[in-house]
Amino acid sequence: VYYEGDPLPVRLSIGSEAPETVANPVKSPLFAGFRVRRANGEALPATGKAGADEPARPDRLAHNAFYGAVVDLVRLFPELGKRGAYEISWESNGVASNQIVVRIIPKYDPAKSYRARIETEEGTIVLEFFPKTAPIAVKSFIDMANAGFYDGLLIHEVRPDTWIAMGDPAASGDPRRPLVYPAEQSSVPVVAGTVVLRPVGVSPPANGSEFLIMLRPQPEFTGQVTVVGQVVSGLDVAQRLSRRPSTQEASRPFYKPLRDIKIRRIVIEPASASAGS
């Protein structure tokens, strides 16, 4: 994941693992071999300049010898600096690289206020963030949402009129590893509509991507968890989701919905007012 407007440096190395010295198979200019496509398959034109010199090209490569360069692909492909998902690869003279998939997201601005729209099949839940008391958590949540991390994950725990939990790849059978970062405890009261992060570590305290929307006051949570924000619209949606049929405590995982409920997507947008605590 990279931010809009930031460089996107890629290191390209051509080398040989053969035990003997071999002819260098790459004859074409290295930078001409880069290919960038949008997620829909559309190819981006290389309308810019690489901003780096072509490296000296040896005619032959000894065992473990290599040559290459670091290229800022945004300078070579200016459209790559705009928000979206892209596939990057390199190929020349029968030699090909692995493919890299990147997402370009809006750069988080701590001076601005944001809110999140959580779209579900039951309706939309809107939350506003508390960046003053949880700056790391708020930035992490917003960056993950902008990168599409949450889209399609399950609402995997529904405790009737108590809380709903979502955002954990493992609970969705998703192989992605969640981002882990330091926890930020605060004295913000945990009431109906408060959005808290479920801790993933105790020593040191850490958070991940999983979050809970509270549906009633939970004073025992106050000061023990990171409060990332507060629901300002759609609490009734969360309540309806919490009442979906589930395993309750009859089998593990507890309170798992009997029918999958997914986050359709989480959209980050400017808040209409400053973001509370």
N, C-alpha and C positions, 0 to 999 in steps of 0.2 A: 504494500500500500504506500502510495506517495501522495503528497499534497499538490494541488494545482499551483503552477508557477515555480515549483522546485525543480532542480536538476534531477535527471534520472540516469546516473552513471552506470555503465555496463562494461565489465572487463571481458575482452575477447582474447583468447590465447589459442594459438595453433602450435601443437607439439607432437612429438612422436614417442611411442613407448616401444618401438621395435628395437631389438638388441643390436642391430647394425644400422649404419647410416643409410638414410633413404632419401629419395628425391622429394622435394616439397611439392605436394599435389596442388596447392592453391596458387593459381597464377593471376587471378583477377584481383583488383583492389579490394582490400578487406572491408572497407566501410560500405561498399556497394552491395555486400551480401546480406545486410540487415533487412528483415521483413517485419512490418508491424501491421497488425489487423485489429479492427474493432471486434467486439464480441459477436457481432452479426456477420463477420466474415469480410467486411469491407476493408480493402487495403488502403493504408495511409501513404500518400506520396512523400518521398524524401525531398522536400523543397528547401531545406536549410543546408547549412554547412556543418560538418562534424565538429569543428572547433578543436581538432587535434590533427597532428600530422600522421600520414600513413607510416607505419613502422617499416624499418628496413626489412626486406624480404630475402631470407637466405635461399639459395638454390637447393640446398640439401640440409637435412635435419639429423643430427646425431642422436643417440639414445638419450631420452629424457630432455632433449633440447626443445625450446619453445620460443616463440616471439608473439607479440600482440600489442594491444593498446587499450586504454580506458576511454570510452566515448560517452558523451552526454547525449543520449538519444533524443532529448527534447530539442536540442539544437539542430539535429539532423531531421527530425520529424516534428515540426512545431505543433501539429495538431495533437500530438501525444501529451502535451501539457494541459489538455482540457479534461474535464471530468468524464469518467467512463471506465470501461474495462477493456483491456487490450491484450493481445497475444504477440509476443516478441520472439523471433527466431533468427537464425543466420544460416546461410547456405551458399556454397561457392565451389565449383569444380568437383562436385560429387562429395564434398565434405559438409556435414550438417551438424548444427548444435542441438541441444535440448531446447524445449520451448519454455519460455517464462510467461506467466500470466500475472499482470499487474492491474491494480485499480488506482485511478487518480480521483482523489476526493477533495472537497472544499477544505481549505485550511481553517482550523479552529481558531477563533479570535476570542480570547478571554475577556475582552472589553465589551463583547456583545452578549445579549441574552437570547437563549434558544428554548425551543420546546420540541417535544417529540410526539408524533401521531403514530400510535400503535394500531395498525389495521388488522382486524380479525373478522371471522365469519359472523360473529355476533354484533359487530359494530366497531367503532373507533374509540380508543382511549387516548386522551391527551394529557401529557404531563409537562410541567415546567420544572427546571432544574434549580439546584441550590449550589452554585459554583463557589460561593464564598466559604462554605463549610466542607465541601468535598470537591476541590478543584481537579484532583487527579481522576476521581471516579467520573465526574461529569465529562471531562475531555475524552476519557476512554470510551464511555458509553456513546458519545456523539460520533467519535471516529469509527467505532465498530458499526454503528447504524448506517453512517454514510457509506461504508465499505460493503454494505449488504450482508454483514455477518449474521444478523438476526433473521433475515428473510427466510421463511420456510421452516424455521425451528418450531418445535412443539411447545404448546402450553402444557407442561407435563405434570403439573400438580394442581389440583383444584379442591381446596378445603372449604366446604360450604360456609359462606358469609364470614370467613376467617382470612384467607389469602389465596392468591393464585401465583404460581411460579412459572417462569419461562426463561429462555435464553441460554440453556445449557446444552451444548452440542452432544455431550455424552448421553443425555436423556432422550435425545432425538435419534440416536444411532448414527450420528454424524462423526466422521473420523477427525475432523478438525480439532486442534487443541485450543482451548480458550486462552485469551490473554490473561496473564496474572500480574497484579500490581499491588502496591502497598495499600492497606486498609486505612480509612480515615474515620475514626469514631467521633461522634459529636453529640451534643445535648439536645438536638432537634427532637421534639416529641414525636413518637410513632403513633399516628392516629389513623382513622379511616382515610384511605387514599394515599398514604405515605408510601413512597417507593424506596425499598431498601435492597442492598446487595447481600446475597447469601455468601458468607465467608467460605473461602476455599483453603485457608491455612490459618493455623493458630500461632505458630512460632517461626517467623514473625507473622503477625496478622496480615492476611492478604485477601483480595477480592478477585473475582473473575467476571464472566459475562452474565451469570445467572442473577436474576432479580425477582423480587416479590412485590406484589401490589397488595397492601394491607386493606382489609375490608372492615376492620373494627380496631379500636385502640389496643395497642400492645405495649403497655408501659414497661414491661420487663425487657423489651428490646432497646429502649432508649439508652443511649450511651454505649451500647454493646455492638452495634452494627453501623455501617455507613449508610446514611440517608442521602440518596442521590436526587430526590425531587418529590413532587406532590402532584397527584392527579387533579386537574382543574376541570375536566370534562370527561364523561363516559364512565364514571364510577358504577353506574347502573349496568353497563356492559360487563365490567369485571365481576359484579355480583352475579349476573346471569351465568357467566362462564363458571363461577365457583360452584354453582348448583348442578352442573352437568353430572350425569351418572359416572361414578368412579369405583375403583377397587376399595375405597375407604381404607380401613385397616385390616381387611380380610386377607390381603396378599401383598407382597412386595412387587414393584415399588408402591408405597402407600399413596392413596388418593390420585392414582393415575387415571385419567379419563378413559372410559371404556371405548370411546371412539376418538381417534386423533383429532386434536384441535391445533391448527397451525397459526403462527404469526404470518400474515400475508406479507407485510413489510412494515418497517419503521422508517418514517420520514422525518427528517430534521428540518425545522424552519425557524425563522426569527420569531421570538416571543412578542406578544402584543404589549407586554409590560415587563418591567424589570423582574428578575427571577428571585424573589423572596430571599430566604436566608442565604 
